Amino acid sequence: MVGFDHHCGVLGVCIGRDNQPWFIALLLSGAVSLLTVGVSTLNAALHDARNSALALQRHRQPSQRQR
């Protein structure tokens, strides 16, 4: 194989000059996917924590209508 770099156990192929751009694209798409899932998870967790805090705050404060 021309320009042999390494054998990828995940893909089961040798990475060389001819398929290295595709291998790099695979790595980048995996990184983007991981980043997207991480940001979405963090956003959901923060949104849930904010809603929980607001609900707890409303529960602790007496309503203005009860006076």
Steps between C-alpha positions, in 0.01 A plus 500: 500500500641836396547740789397241761419678825340239725243223515165616638345226712163673507467513123708188440707664225845646460512878485726642232529779248194398297249478783647733763267793410199271556646383831551860613142583395380206710692625803370856456139387460535291816642798688219727378241239600653464845509877544136531390385233745705655780364851443142368470536301822645797686224725367230254609656460845529876554146557373367231734695642795368850428141376482544303823642807676213718379242245613664476842511878527128528414418230754685683780354846434142560611270602221380859485139376465497334843522831692 
